Amino acid sequence: MTTGEHKRIKGLKKENLRDNMTNDELVTNMLGELDTAEISKTENPQGFEESKAVARDGESIAGNALRELEDRTEQKVVSSKNSKNPKLLDENLK
């Protein structure tokens, strides 16, 4: 999912997407960032195109984990919850 698609689901225009993510969304996003950084360390991409390919690989790993979790729990990770009602962002915390 692109940033624009994610912002549309949350009803955001100029607001910061990360500030409006649930904990589940943040963790999934951070997994993609971690995957990309680790792959980059081992592959040492040179230039934009190689870096873009590494980023796609990191995204793919996180995306697979996201789909697997959604299949297992039968619940979507990405939601329309946003910081307009901050309590909703952390409602899964108990």
PyMOL Python script that loads the backbone (N, CA, C, O; Angstrom):
from pymol import cmd

cmd.read_pdbstr("""\
ATOM      1  N   MET A   1       0.851  -1.172   0.000  1.00  0.00           N
ATOM      2  CA  MET A   1       0.000   0.000   0.000  1.00  0.00           C
ATOM      3  C   MET A   1       0.898   1.236   0.000  1.00  0.00           C
ATOM      4  O   MET A   1       1.902   1.300   0.709  1.00  0.00           O
ATOM      5  N   THR A   2       0.512   2.198  -0.802  1.00  0.00           N
ATOM      6  CA  THR A   2       1.308   3.426  -0.852  1.00  0.00           C
ATOM      7  C   THR A   2       0.944   4.336   0.314  1.00  0.00           C
ATOM      8  O   THR A   2      -0.067   4.132   0.985  1.00  0.00           O
ATOM      9  N   THR A   3       1.780   5.336   0.542  1.00  0.00           N
ATOM     10  CA  THR A   3       1.503   6.318   1.596  1.00  0.00           C
ATOM     11  C   THR A   3       0.184   7.023   1.319  1.00  0.00           C
ATOM     12  O   THR A   3      -0.614   7.237   2.232  1.00  0.00           O
ATOM     13  N   GLY A   4      -0.045   7.384   0.061  1.00  0.00           N
ATOM     14  CA  GLY A   4      -1.289   8.061  -0.313  1.00  0.00           C
ATOM     15  C   GLY A   4      -2.518   7.212  -0.030  1.00  0.00           C
ATOM     16  O   GLY A   4      -3.523   7.720   0.468  1.00  0.00           O
ATOM     17  N   GLU A   5      -2.447   5.931  -0.340  1.00  0.00           N
ATOM     18  CA  GLU A   5      -3.573   5.023  -0.069  1.00  0.00           C
ATOM     19  C   GLU A   5      -3.817   4.912   1.431  1.00  0.00           C
ATOM     20  O   GLU A   5      -4.960   4.930   1.889  1.00  0.00           O
ATOM     21  N   HIS A   6      -2.728   4.797   2.188  1.00  0.00           N
ATOM     22  CA  HIS A   6      -2.848   4.677   3.642  1.00  0.00           C
ATOM     23  C   HIS A   6      -3.481   5.948   4.219  1.00  0.00           C
ATOM     24  O   HIS A   6      -4.353   5.872   5.085  1.00  0.00           O
ATOM     25  N   LYS A   7      -3.042   7.115   3.737  1.00  0.00           N
ATOM     26  CA  LYS A   7      -3.591   8.381   4.223  1.00  0.00           C
ATOM     27  C   LYS A   7      -5.072   8.504   3.859  1.00  0.00           C
ATOM     28  O   LYS A   7      -5.866   9.025   4.643  1.00  0.00           O
ATOM     29  N   ARG A   8      -5.439   8.027   2.677  1.00  0.00           N
ATOM     30  CA  ARG A   8      -6.856   8.067   2.268  1.00  0.00           C
ATOM     31  C   ARG A   8      -7.716   7.229   3.206  1.00  0.00           C
ATOM     32  O   ARG A   8      -8.799   7.661   3.600  1.00  0.00           O
ATOM     33  N   ILE A   9      -7.252   6.048   3.564  1.00  0.00           N
ATOM     34  CA  ILE A   9      -8.002   5.174   4.475  1.00  0.00           C
ATOM     35  C   ILE A   9      -8.219   5.869   5.815  1.00  0.00           C
ATOM     36  O   ILE A   9      -9.280   5.731   6.424  1.00  0.00           O
ATOM     37  N   LYS A  10      -7.223   6.608   6.271  1.00  0.00           N
ATOM     38  CA  LYS A  10      -7.304   7.288   7.554  1.00  0.00           C
ATOM     39  C   LYS A  10      -7.976   8.658   7.474  1.00  0.00           C
ATOM     40  O   LYS A  10      -8.213   9.294   8.501  1.00  0.00           O
ATOM     41  N   GLY A  11      -8.283   9.111   6.264  1.00  0.00           N
ATOM     42  CA  GLY A  11      -8.930  10.410   6.109  1.00  0.00           C
ATOM     43  C   GLY A  11      -7.986  11.576   6.378  1.00  0.00           C
ATOM     44  O   GLY A  11      -8.406  12.614   6.892  1.00  0.00           O
ATOM     45  N   LEU A  12      -6.713  11.407   6.032  1.00  0.00           N
ATOM     46  CA  LEU A  12      -5.713  12.441   6.295  1.00  0.00           C
ATOM     47  C   LEU A  12      -5.421  13.214   5.016  1.00  0.00           C
ATOM     48  O   LEU A  12      -5.495  12.677   3.911  1.00  0.00           O
ATOM     49  N   LYS A  13      -5.089  14.481   5.192  1.00  0.00           N
ATOM     50  CA  LYS A  13      -4.678  15.300   4.054  1.00  0.00           C
ATOM     51  C   LYS A  13      -3.212  15.692   4.223  1.00  0.00           C
ATOM     52  O   LYS A  13      -2.341  15.117   3.570  1.00  0.00           O
ATOM     53  N   LYS A  14      -2.934  16.652   5.083  1.00  0.00           N
ATOM     54  CA  LYS A  14      -1.556  17.106   5.279  1.00  0.00           C
ATOM     55  C   LYS A  14      -0.961  16.586   6.584  1.00  0.00           C
ATOM     56  O   LYS A  14       0.219  16.811   6.853  1.00  0.00           O
ATOM     57  N   GLU A  15      -1.750  15.901   7.391  1.00  0.00           N
ATOM     58  CA  GLU A  15      -1.271  15.398   8.674  1.00  0.00           C
ATOM     59  C   GLU A  15      -0.193  14.334   8.453  1.00  0.00           C
ATOM     60  O   GLU A  15      -0.152  13.680   7.411  1.00  0.00           O
ATOM     61  N   ASN A  16       0.665  14.176   9.442  1.00  0.00           N
ATOM     62  CA  ASN A  16       1.720  13.183   9.411  1.00  0.00           C
ATOM     63  C   ASN A  16       1.114  11.789   9.566  1.00  0.00           C
ATOM     64  O   ASN A  16       0.391  11.525  10.526  1.00  0.00           O
ATOM     65  N   LEU A  17       1.411  10.904   8.622  1.00  0.00           N
ATOM     66  CA  LEU A  17       0.837   9.557   8.657  1.00  0.00           C
ATOM     67  C   LEU A  17       1.308   8.791   9.884  1.00  0.00           C
ATOM     68  O   LEU A  17       0.500   8.160  10.565  1.00  0.00           O
ATOM     69  N   ARG A  18       2.604   8.838  10.173  1.00  0.00           N
ATOM     70  CA  ARG A  18       3.146   8.073  11.301  1.00  0.00           C
ATOM     71  C   ARG A  18       2.487   8.481  12.617  1.00  0.00           C
ATOM     72  O   ARG A  18       2.263   7.635  13.482  1.00  0.00           O
ATOM     73  N   ASP A  19       2.175   9.763  12.777  1.00  0.00           N
ATOM     74  CA  ASP A  19       1.512  10.240  13.995  1.00  0.00           C
ATOM     75  C   ASP A  19       0.087   9.704  14.112  1.00  0.00           C
ATOM     76  O   ASP A  19      -0.520   9.783  15.180  1.00  0.00           O
ATOM     77  N   ASN A  20      -0.440   9.169  13.040  1.00  0.00           N
ATOM     78  CA  ASN A  20      -1.811   8.691  13.016  1.00  0.00           C
ATOM     79  C   ASN A  20      -1.914   7.179  12.870  1.00  0.00           C
ATOM     80  O   ASN A  20      -2.987   6.652  12.575  1.00  0.00           O
ATOM     81  N   MET A  21      -0.802   6.483  13.075  1.00  0.00           N
ATOM     82  CA  MET A  21      -0.800   5.022  12.963  1.00  0.00           C
ATOM     83  C   MET A  21      -1.080   4.365  14.306  1.00  0.00           C
ATOM     84  O   MET A  21      -0.703   4.877  15.360  1.00  0.00           O
ATOM     85  N   THR A  22      -1.744   3.227  14.243  1.00  0.00           N
ATOM     86  CA  THR A  22      -1.918   2.404  15.440  1.00  0.00           C
ATOM     87  C   THR A  22      -0.575   1.730  15.738  1.00  0.00           C
ATOM     88  O   THR A  22       0.331   1.750  14.904  1.00  0.00           O
ATOM     89  N   ASN A  23      -0.453   1.147  16.900  1.00  0.00           N
ATOM     90  CA  ASN A  23       0.774   0.433  17.249  1.00  0.00           C
ATOM     91  C   ASN A  23       1.056  -0.700  16.263  1.00  0.00           C
ATOM     92  O   ASN A  23       2.206  -0.920  15.884  1.00  0.00           O
ATOM     93  N   ASP A  24       0.019  -1.413  15.848  1.00  0.00           N
ATOM     94  CA  ASP A  24       0.196  -2.503  14.884  1.00  0.00           C
ATOM     95  C   ASP A  24       0.741  -1.983  13.562  1.00  0.00           C
ATOM     96  O   ASP A  24       1.624  -2.599  12.965  1.00  0.00           O
ATOM     97  N   GLU A  25       0.213  -0.843  13.102  1.00  0.00           N
ATOM     98  CA  GLU A  25       0.681  -0.249  11.852  1.00  0.00           C
ATOM     99  C   GLU A  25       2.129   0.212  11.983  1.00  0.00           C
ATOM    100  O   GLU A  25       2.933   0.015  11.072  1.00  0.00           O
ATOM    101  N   LEU A  26       2.457   0.823  13.114  1.00  0.00           N
ATOM    102  CA  LEU A  26       3.829   1.291  13.341  1.00  0.00           C
ATOM    103  C   LEU A  26       4.822   0.136  13.344  1.00  0.00           C
ATOM    104  O   LEU A  26       5.884   0.222  12.728  1.00  0.00           O
ATOM    105  N   VAL A  27       4.480  -0.935  14.032  1.00  0.00           N
ATOM    106  CA  VAL A  27       5.380  -2.081  14.123  1.00  0.00           C
ATOM    107  C   VAL A  27       5.597  -2.697  12.739  1.00  0.00           C
ATOM    108  O   VAL A  27       6.723  -3.050  12.389  1.00  0.00           O
ATOM    109  N   THR A  28       4.549  -2.826  11.968  1.00  0.00           N
ATOM    110  CA  THR A  28       4.680  -3.382  10.623  1.00  0.00           C
ATOM    111  C   THR A  28       5.555  -2.480   9.762  1.00  0.00           C
ATOM    112  O   THR A  28       6.409  -2.963   9.018  1.00  0.00           O
ATOM    113  N   ASN A  29       5.344  -1.179   9.862  1.00  0.00           N
ATOM    114  CA  ASN A  29       6.154  -0.219   9.113  1.00  0.00           C
ATOM    115  C   ASN A  29       7.622  -0.300   9.532  1.00  0.00           C
ATOM    116  O   ASN A  29       8.520  -0.271   8.690  1.00  0.00           O
ATOM    117  N   MET A  30       7.853  -0.402  10.831  1.00  0.00           N
ATOM    118  CA  MET A  30       9.220  -0.491  11.330  1.00  0.00           C
ATOM    119  C   MET A  30       9.890  -1.796  10.894  1.00  0.00           C
ATOM    120  O   MET A  30      11.101  -1.822  10.671  1.00  0.00           O
ATOM    121  N   LEU A  31       9.122  -2.868  10.773  1.00  0.00           N
ATOM    122  CA  LEU A  31       9.673  -4.137  10.291  1.00  0.00           C
ATOM    123  C   LEU A  31      10.205  -3.955   8.869  1.00  0.00           C
ATOM    124  O   LEU A  31      11.291  -4.435   8.543  1.00  0.00           O
ATOM    125  N   GLY A  32       9.442  -3.264   8.029  1.00  0.00           N
ATOM    126  CA  GLY A  32       9.899  -3.000   6.667  1.00  0.00           C
ATOM    127  C   GLY A  32      11.170  -2.172   6.651  1.00  0.00           C
ATOM    128  O   GLY A  32      12.066  -2.415   5.844  1.00  0.00           O
ATOM    129  N   GLU A  33      11.248  -1.188   7.548  1.00  0.00           N
ATOM    130  CA  GLU A  33      12.449  -0.355   7.629  1.00  0.00           C
ATOM    131  C   GLU A  33      13.652  -1.176   8.096  1.00  0.00           C
ATOM    132  O   GLU A  33      14.751  -1.040   7.559  1.00  0.00           O
ATOM    133  N   LEU A  34      13.434  -2.028   9.097  1.00  0.00           N
ATOM    134  CA  LEU A  34      14.510  -2.880   9.605  1.00  0.00           C
ATOM    135  C   LEU A  34      14.982  -3.852   8.521  1.00  0.00           C
ATOM    136  O   LEU A  34      16.182  -4.004   8.295  1.00  0.00           O
ATOM    137  N   ASP A  35      14.038  -4.500   7.861  1.00  0.00           N
ATOM    138  CA  ASP A  35      14.379  -5.441   6.799  1.00  0.00           C
ATOM    139  C   ASP A  35      15.222  -4.758   5.726  1.00  0.00           C
ATOM    140  O   ASP A  35      16.237  -5.296   5.283  1.00  0.00           O
ATOM    141  N   THR A  36      14.790  -3.574   5.317  1.00  0.00           N
ATOM    142  CA  THR A  36      15.508  -2.833   4.279  1.00  0.00           C
ATOM    143  C   THR A  36      16.917  -2.477   4.734  1.00  0.00           C
ATOM    144  O   THR A  36      17.871  -2.620   3.970  1.00  0.00           O
ATOM    145  N   ALA A  37      17.053  -2.012   5.976  1.00  0.00           N
ATOM    146  CA  ALA A  37      18.374  -1.642   6.491  1.00  0.00           C
ATOM    147  C   ALA A  37      19.303  -2.854   6.557  1.00  0.00           C
ATOM    148  O   ALA A  37      20.474  -2.754   6.191  1.00  0.00           O
ATOM    149  N   GLU A  38      18.796  -3.985   7.016  1.00  0.00           N
ATOM    150  CA  GLU A  38      19.624  -5.185   7.136  1.00  0.00           C
ATOM    151  C   GLU A  38      20.037  -5.715   5.766  1.00  0.00           C
ATOM    152  O   GLU A  38      21.185  -6.116   5.577  1.00  0.00           O
ATOM    153  N   ILE A  39      19.113  -5.718   4.813  1.00  0.00           N
ATOM    154  CA  ILE A  39      19.443  -6.163   3.453  1.00  0.00           C
ATOM    155  C   ILE A  39      20.480  -5.218   2.848  1.00  0.00           C
ATOM    156  O   ILE A  39      21.412  -5.652   2.171  1.00  0.00           O
ATOM    157  N   SER A  40      20.307  -3.937   3.099  1.00  0.00           N
ATOM    158  CA  SER A  40      21.235  -2.943   2.573  1.00  0.00           C
ATOM    159  C   SER A  40      22.648  -3.160   3.122  1.00  0.00           C
ATOM    160  O   SER A  40      23.630  -2.993   2.398  1.00  0.00           O
ATOM    161  N   LYS A  41      22.745  -3.528   4.388  1.00  0.00           N
ATOM    162  CA  LYS A  41      24.059  -3.782   4.994  1.00  0.00           C
ATOM    163  C   LYS A  41      24.766  -4.948   4.308  1.00  0.00           C
ATOM    164  O   LYS A  41      25.977  -4.903   4.091  1.00  0.00           O
ATOM    165  N   THR A  42      24.017  -5.982   3.970  1.00  0.00           N
ATOM    166  CA  THR A  42      24.645  -7.164   3.380  1.00  0.00           C
ATOM    167  C   THR A  42      24.873  -7.017   1.883  1.00  0.00           C
ATOM    168  O   THR A  42      25.841  -7.565   1.356  1.00  0.00           O
ATOM    169  N   GLU A  43      24.006  -6.292   1.188  1.00  0.00           N
ATOM    170  CA  GLU A  43      24.131  -6.177  -0.273  1.00  0.00           C
ATOM    171  C   GLU A  43      24.881  -4.934  -0.719  1.00  0.00           C
ATOM    172  O   GLU A  43      25.350  -4.871  -1.856  1.00  0.00           O
ATOM    173  N   ASN A  44      25.003  -3.934   0.165  1.00  0.00           N
ATOM    174  CA  ASN A  44      25.726  -2.703  -0.145  1.00  0.00           C
ATOM    175  C   ASN A  44      25.352  -2.141  -1.524  1.00  0.00           C
ATOM    176  O   ASN A  44      26.193  -2.078  -2.421  1.00  0.00           O
ATOM    177  N   PRO A  45      24.094  -1.735  -1.687  1.00  0.00           N
ATOM    178  CA  PRO A  45      23.650  -1.251  -2.997  1.00  0.00           C
ATOM    179  C   PRO A  45      24.407   0.007  -3.423  1.00  0.00           C
ATOM    180  O   PRO A  45      24.755   0.853  -2.599  1.00  0.00           O
ATOM    181  N   GLN A  46      24.648   0.106  -4.717  1.00  0.00           N
ATOM    182  CA  GLN A  46      25.332   1.259  -5.290  1.00  0.00           C
ATOM    183  C   GLN A  46      24.341   1.991  -6.190  1.00  0.00           C
ATOM    184  O   GLN A  46      23.882   1.439  -7.191  1.00  0.00           O
ATOM    185  N   GLY A  47      24.021   3.194  -5.846  1.00  0.00           N
ATOM    186  CA  GLY A  47      23.145   4.003  -6.684  1.00  0.00           C
ATOM    187  C   GLY A  47      21.673   3.827  -6.355  1.00  0.00           C
ATOM    188  O   GLY A  47      21.273   2.980  -5.557  1.00  0.00           O
ATOM    189  N   PHE A  48      20.890   4.668  -7.009  1.00  0.00           N
ATOM    190  CA  PHE A  48      19.458   4.741  -6.732  1.00  0.00           C
ATOM    191  C   PHE A  48      18.722   3.456  -7.082  1.00  0.00           C
ATOM    192  O   PHE A  48      17.932   2.959  -6.279  1.00  0.00           O
ATOM    193  N   GLU A  49      18.966   2.918  -8.257  1.00  0.00           N
ATOM    194  CA  GLU A  49      18.213   1.732  -8.703  1.00  0.00           C
ATOM    195  C   GLU A  49      18.462   0.527  -7.805  1.00  0.00           C
ATOM    196  O   GLU A  49      17.521  -0.191  -7.468  1.00  0.00           O
ATOM    197  N   GLU A  50      19.686   0.298  -7.418  1.00  0.00           N
ATOM    198  CA  GLU A  50      19.983  -0.824  -6.521  1.00  0.00           C
ATOM    199  C   GLU A  50      19.364  -0.590  -5.147  1.00  0.00           C
ATOM    200  O   GLU A  50      18.852  -1.523  -4.529  1.00  0.00           O
ATOM    201  N   SER A  51      19.408   0.648  -4.667  1.00  0.00           N
ATOM    202  CA  SER A  51      18.794   0.974  -3.373  1.00  0.00           C
ATOM    203  C   SER A  51      17.289   0.782  -3.423  1.00  0.00           C
ATOM    204  O   SER A  51      16.682   0.314  -2.460  1.00  0.00           O
ATOM    205  N   LYS A  52      16.695   1.142  -4.544  1.00  0.00           N
ATOM    206  CA  LYS A  52      15.249   0.964  -4.721  1.00  0.00           C
ATOM    207  C   LYS A  52      14.889  -0.521  -4.693  1.00  0.00           C
ATOM    208  O   LYS A  52      13.874  -0.905  -4.112  1.00  0.00           O
ATOM    209  N   ALA A  53      15.716  -1.351  -5.316  1.00  0.00           N
ATOM    210  CA  ALA A  53      15.467  -2.798  -5.311  1.00  0.00           C
ATOM    211  C   ALA A  53      15.570  -3.355  -3.892  1.00  0.00           C
ATOM    212  O   ALA A  53      14.768  -4.206  -3.507  1.00  0.00           O
ATOM    213  N   VAL A  54      16.530  -2.894  -3.120  1.00  0.00           N
ATOM    214  CA  VAL A  54      16.671  -3.331  -1.725  1.00  0.00           C
ATOM    215  C   VAL A  54      15.433  -2.914  -0.931  1.00  0.00           C
ATOM    216  O   VAL A  54      14.914  -3.700  -0.139  1.00  0.00           O
ATOM    217  N   ALA A  55      14.961  -1.690  -1.135  1.00  0.00           N
ATOM    218  CA  ALA A  55      13.764  -1.209  -0.432  1.00  0.00           C
ATOM    219  C   ALA A  55      12.557  -2.068  -0.784  1.00  0.00           C
ATOM    220  O   ALA A  55      11.739  -2.377   0.083  1.00  0.00           O
ATOM    221  N   ARG A  56      12.441  -2.452  -2.037  1.00  0.00           N
ATOM    222  CA  ARG A  56      11.318  -3.320  -2.442  1.00  0.00           C
ATOM    223  C   ARG A  56      11.406  -4.682  -1.763  1.00  0.00           C
ATOM    224  O   ARG A  56      10.388  -5.246  -1.363  1.00  0.00           O
ATOM    225  N   ASP A  57      12.611  -5.204  -1.635  1.00  0.00           N
ATOM    226  CA  ASP A  57      12.788  -6.490  -0.950  1.00  0.00           C
ATOM    227  C   ASP A  57      12.381  -6.386   0.517  1.00  0.00           C
ATOM    228  O   ASP A  57      11.711  -7.275   1.043  1.00  0.00           O
ATOM    229  N   GLY A  58      12.784  -5.299   1.180  1.00  0.00           N
ATOM    230  CA  GLY A  58      12.400  -5.085   2.575  1.00  0.00           C
ATOM    231  C   GLY A  58      10.900  -4.945   2.724  1.00  0.00           C
ATOM    232  O   GLY A  58      10.302  -5.507   3.641  1.00  0.00           O
ATOM    233  N   GLU A  59      10.291  -4.188   1.811  1.00  0.00           N
ATOM    234  CA  GLU A  59       8.829  -4.032   1.810  1.00  0.00           C
ATOM    235  C   GLU A  59       8.139  -5.377   1.640  1.00  0.00           C
ATOM    236  O   GLU A  59       7.135  -5.663   2.292  1.00  0.00           O
ATOM    237  N   SER A  60       8.688  -6.194   0.758  1.00  0.00           N
ATOM    238  CA  SER A  60       8.086  -7.494   0.465  1.00  0.00           C
ATOM    239  C   SER A  60       8.056  -8.390   1.707  1.00  0.00           C
ATOM    240  O   SER A  60       7.054  -9.050   1.982  1.00  0.00           O
ATOM    241  N   ILE A  61       9.151  -8.405   2.442  1.00  0.00           N
ATOM    242  CA  ILE A  61       9.206  -9.227   3.655  1.00  0.00           C
ATOM    243  C   ILE A  61       8.170  -8.746   4.666  1.00  0.00           C
ATOM    244  O   ILE A  61       7.431  -9.552   5.230  1.00  0.00           O
ATOM    245  N   ALA A  62       8.115  -7.433   4.895  1.00  0.00           N
ATOM    246  CA  ALA A  62       7.141  -6.880   5.843  1.00  0.00           C
ATOM    247  C   ALA A  62       5.718  -7.105   5.351  1.00  0.00           C
ATOM    248  O   ALA A  62       4.825  -7.412   6.141  1.00  0.00           O
ATOM    249  N   GLY A  63       5.507  -6.952   4.038  1.00  0.00           N
ATOM    250  CA  GLY A  63       4.172  -7.172   3.468  1.00  0.00           C
ATOM    251  C   GLY A  63       3.713  -8.604   3.647  1.00  0.00           C
ATOM    252  O   GLY A  63       2.546  -8.856   3.946  1.00  0.00           O
ATOM    253  N   ASN A  64       4.634  -9.545   3.465  1.00  0.00           N
ATOM    254  CA  ASN A  64       4.293 -10.957   3.672  1.00  0.00           C
ATOM    255  C   ASN A  64       3.907 -11.214   5.125  1.00  0.00           C
ATOM    256  O   ASN A  64       2.949 -11.938   5.400  1.00  0.00           O
ATOM    257  N   ALA A  65       4.651 -10.623   6.050  1.00  0.00           N
ATOM    258  CA  ALA A  65       4.343 -10.785   7.475  1.00  0.00           C
ATOM    259  C   ALA A  65       2.975 -10.184   7.796  1.00  0.00           C
ATOM    260  O   ALA A  65       2.197 -10.761   8.555  1.00  0.00           O
ATOM    261  N   LEU A  66       2.694  -9.029   7.213  1.00  0.00           N
ATOM    262  CA  LEU A  66       1.405  -8.374   7.426  1.00  0.00           C
ATOM    263  C   LEU A  66       0.259  -9.257   6.929  1.00  0.00           C
ATOM    264  O   LEU A  66      -0.724  -9.464   7.641  1.00  0.00           O
ATOM    265  N   ARG A  67       0.386  -9.772   5.716  1.00  0.00           N
ATOM    266  CA  ARG A  67      -0.678 -10.624   5.154  1.00  0.00           C
ATOM    267  C   ARG A  67      -0.851 -11.908   5.964  1.00  0.00           C
ATOM    268  O   ARG A  67      -1.973 -12.369   6.175  1.00  0.00           O
ATOM    269  N   GLU A  68       0.250 -12.472   6.409  1.00  0.00           N
ATOM    270  CA  GLU A  68       0.181 -13.692   7.218  1.00  0.00           C
ATOM    271  C   GLU A  68      -0.547 -13.434   8.536  1.00  0.00           C
ATOM    272  O   GLU A  68      -1.371 -14.242   8.963  1.00  0.00           O
ATOM    273  N   LEU A  69      -0.242 -12.309   9.174  1.00  0.00           N
ATOM    274  CA  LEU A  69      -0.917 -11.941  10.419  1.00  0.00           C
ATOM    275  C   LEU A  69      -2.409 -11.719  10.177  1.00  0.00           C
ATOM    276  O   LEU A  69      -3.246 -12.199  10.940  1.00  0.00           O
ATOM    277  N   GLU A  70      -2.733 -10.992   9.117  1.00  0.00           N
ATOM    278  CA  GLU A  70      -4.144 -10.727   8.815  1.00  0.00           C
ATOM    279  C   GLU A  70      -4.895 -12.018   8.510  1.00  0.00           C
ATOM    280  O   GLU A  70      -6.043 -12.179   8.924  1.00  0.00           O
ATOM    281  N   ASP A  71      -4.259 -12.937   7.791  1.00  0.00           N
ATOM    282  CA  ASP A  71      -4.895 -14.226   7.504  1.00  0.00           C
ATOM    283  C   ASP A  71      -5.129 -15.017   8.782  1.00  0.00           C
ATOM    284  O   ASP A  71      -6.184 -15.624   8.968  1.00  0.00           O
ATOM    285  N   ARG A  72      -4.142 -15.003   9.648  1.00  0.00           N
ATOM    286  CA  ARG A  72      -4.228 -15.787  10.888  1.00  0.00           C
ATOM    287  C   ARG A  72      -5.265 -15.220  11.852  1.00  0.00           C
ATOM    288  O   ARG A  72      -6.015 -15.975  12.472  1.00  0.00           O
ATOM    289  N   THR A  73      -5.312 -13.891  11.981  1.00  0.00           N
ATOM    290  CA  THR A  73      -6.222 -13.254  12.943  1.00  0.00           C
ATOM    291  C   THR A  73      -7.569 -12.881  12.335  1.00  0.00           C
ATOM    292  O   THR A  73      -8.521 -12.560  13.047  1.00  0.00           O
ATOM    293  N   GLU A  74      -7.632 -12.930  10.995  1.00  0.00           N
ATOM    294  CA  GLU A  74      -8.840 -12.514  10.269  1.00  0.00           C
ATOM    295  C   GLU A  74      -9.218 -11.069  10.583  1.00  0.00           C
ATOM    296  O   GLU A  74     -10.399 -10.720  10.602  1.00  0.00           O
ATOM    297  N   GLN A  75      -8.205 -10.226  10.829  1.00  0.00           N
ATOM    298  CA  GLN A  75      -8.407  -8.799  11.092  1.00  0.00           C
ATOM    299  C   GLN A  75      -7.384  -8.012  10.296  1.00  0.00           C
ATOM    300  O   GLN A  75      -6.230  -8.420  10.172  1.00  0.00           O
ATOM    301  N   LYS A  76      -7.813  -6.888   9.760  1.00  0.00           N
ATOM    302  CA  LYS A  76      -6.914  -6.007   9.018  1.00  0.00           C
ATOM    303  C   LYS A  76      -6.018  -5.239   9.987  1.00  0.00           C
ATOM    304  O   LYS A  76      -6.471  -4.823  11.054  1.00  0.00           O
ATOM    305  N   VAL A  77      -4.768  -5.052   9.628  1.00  0.00           N
ATOM    306  CA  VAL A  77      -3.838  -4.266  10.441  1.00  0.00           C
ATOM    307  C   VAL A  77      -4.045  -2.788  10.163  1.00  0.00           C
ATOM    308  O   VAL A  77      -4.137  -1.987  11.093  1.00  0.00           O
ATOM    309  N   VAL A  78      -4.120  -2.418   8.884  1.00  0.00           N
ATOM    310  CA  VAL A  78      -4.334  -1.017   8.518  1.00  0.00           C
ATOM    311  C   VAL A  78      -5.795  -0.670   8.784  1.00  0.00           C
ATOM    312  O   VAL A  78      -6.709  -1.369   8.347  1.00  0.00           O
ATOM    313  N   SER A  79      -5.990   0.437   9.517  1.00  0.00           N
ATOM    314  CA  SER A  79      -7.347   0.828   9.870  1.00  0.00           C
ATOM    315  C   SER A  79      -7.555   2.315   9.633  1.00  0.00           C
ATOM    316  O   SER A  79      -6.608   3.047   9.345  1.00  0.00           O
ATOM    317  N   SER A  80      -8.778   2.746   9.754  1.00  0.00           N
ATOM    318  CA  SER A  80      -9.109   4.163   9.584  1.00  0.00           C
ATOM    319  C   SER A  80      -8.872   4.956  10.870  1.00  0.00           C
ATOM    320  O   SER A  80      -9.062   6.172  10.882  1.00  0.00           O
ATOM    321  N   LYS A  81      -8.464   4.295  11.942  1.00  0.00           N
ATOM    322  CA  LYS A  81      -8.220   4.992  13.213  1.00  0.00           C
ATOM    323  C   LYS A  81      -7.119   6.031  13.026  1.00  0.00           C
ATOM    324  O   LYS A  81      -6.113   5.778  12.362  1.00  0.00           O
ATOM    325  N   ASN A  82      -7.327   7.212  13.626  1.00  0.00           N
ATOM    326  CA  ASN A  82      -6.324   8.266  13.521  1.00  0.00           C
ATOM    327  C   ASN A  82      -6.289   9.071  14.810  1.00  0.00           C
ATOM    328  O   ASN A  82      -7.050   8.793  15.736  1.00  0.00           O
ATOM    329  N   SER A  83      -5.421  10.055  14.877  1.00  0.00           N
ATOM    330  CA  SER A  83      -5.202  10.787  16.127  1.00  0.00           C
ATOM    331  C   SER A  83      -6.298  11.801  16.442  1.00  0.00           C
ATOM    332  O   SER A  83      -6.212  12.510  17.445  1.00  0.00           O
ATOM    333  N   LYS A  84      -7.316  11.879  15.608  1.00  0.00           N
ATOM    334  CA  LYS A  84      -8.439  12.755  15.951  1.00  0.00           C
ATOM    335  C   LYS A  84      -9.106  12.248  17.227  1.00  0.00           C
ATOM    336  O   LYS A  84      -9.714  13.017  17.972  1.00  0.00           O
ATOM    337  N   ASN A  85      -8.985  10.947  17.465  1.00  0.00           N
ATOM    338  CA  ASN A  85      -9.435  10.344  18.715  1.00  0.00           C
ATOM    339  C   ASN A  85      -8.291   9.439  19.195  1.00  0.00           C
ATOM    340  O   ASN A  85      -8.327   8.229  18.972  1.00  0.00           O
ATOM    341  N   PRO A  86      -7.265  10.025  19.861  1.00  0.00           N
ATOM    342  CA  PRO A  86      -6.050   9.273  20.212  1.00  0.00           C
ATOM    343  C   PRO A  86      -6.289   7.999  20.998  1.00  0.00           C
ATOM    344  O   PRO A  86      -5.501   7.060  20.896  1.00  0.00           O
ATOM    345  N   LYS A  87      -7.350   7.944  21.776  1.00  0.00           N
ATOM    346  CA  LYS A  87      -7.621   6.734  22.564  1.00  0.00           C
ATOM    347  C   LYS A  87      -7.834   5.532  21.640  1.00  0.00           C
ATOM    348  O   LYS A  87      -7.477   4.411  22.000  1.00  0.00           O
ATOM    349  N   LEU A  88      -8.406   5.751  20.466  1.00  0.00           N
ATOM    350  CA  LEU A  88      -8.641   4.642  19.538  1.00  0.00           C
ATOM    351  C   LEU A  88      -7.350   4.058  19.009  1.00  0.00           C
ATOM    352  O   LEU A  88      -7.304   2.869  18.692  1.00  0.00           O
ATOM    353  N   LEU A  89      -6.294   4.858  18.903  1.00  0.00           N
ATOM    354  CA  LEU A  89      -5.033   4.351  18.363  1.00  0.00           C
ATOM    355  C   LEU A  89      -4.449   3.258  19.245  1.00  0.00           C
ATOM    356  O   LEU A  89      -3.817   2.332  18.736  1.00  0.00           O
ATOM    357  N   ASP A  90      -4.644   3.345  20.554  1.00  0.00           N
ATOM    358  CA  ASP A  90      -4.062   2.395  21.483  1.00  0.00           C
ATOM    359  C   ASP A  90      -5.091   1.461  22.112  1.00  0.00           C
ATOM    360  O   ASP A  90      -4.833   0.869  23.160  1.00  0.00           O
ATOM    361  N   GLU A  91      -6.242   1.327  21.485  1.00  0.00           N
ATOM    362  CA  GLU A  91      -7.295   0.527  22.122  1.00  0.00           C
ATOM    363  C   GLU A  91      -6.944  -0.948  22.232  1.00  0.00           C
ATOM    364  O   GLU A  91      -7.560  -1.661  23.024  1.00  0.00           O
ATOM    365  N   ASN A  92      -5.973  -1.427  21.464  1.00  0.00           N
ATOM    366  CA  ASN A  92      -5.578  -2.836  21.583  1.00  0.00           C
ATOM    367  C   ASN A  92      -4.693  -3.083  22.794  1.00  0.00           C
ATOM    368  O   ASN A  92      -4.507  -4.231  23.197  1.00  0.00           O
ATOM    369  N   LEU A  93      -4.139  -2.016  23.385  1.00  0.00           N
ATOM    370  CA  LEU A  93      -3.311  -2.168  24.575  1.00  0.00           C
ATOM    371  C   LEU A  93      -4.197  -2.439  25.790  1.00  0.00           C
ATOM    372  O   LEU A  93      -5.214  -1.775  25.992  1.00  0.00           O
ATOM    373  N   LYS A  94      -3.813  -3.381  26.560  1.00  0.00           N
ATOM    374  CA  LYS A  94      -4.623  -3.703  27.741  1.00  0.00           C
ATOM    375  C   LYS A  94      -3.728  -3.764  28.942  1.00  0.00           C
ATOM    376  O   LYS A  94      -4.199  -4.022  30.050  1.00  0.00           O
TER     377      LYS A  94
END
""", "prot")
cmd.dss("prot")
cmd.show_as("cartoon", "prot")
cmd.util.cbc("prot")
cmd.orient("prot")
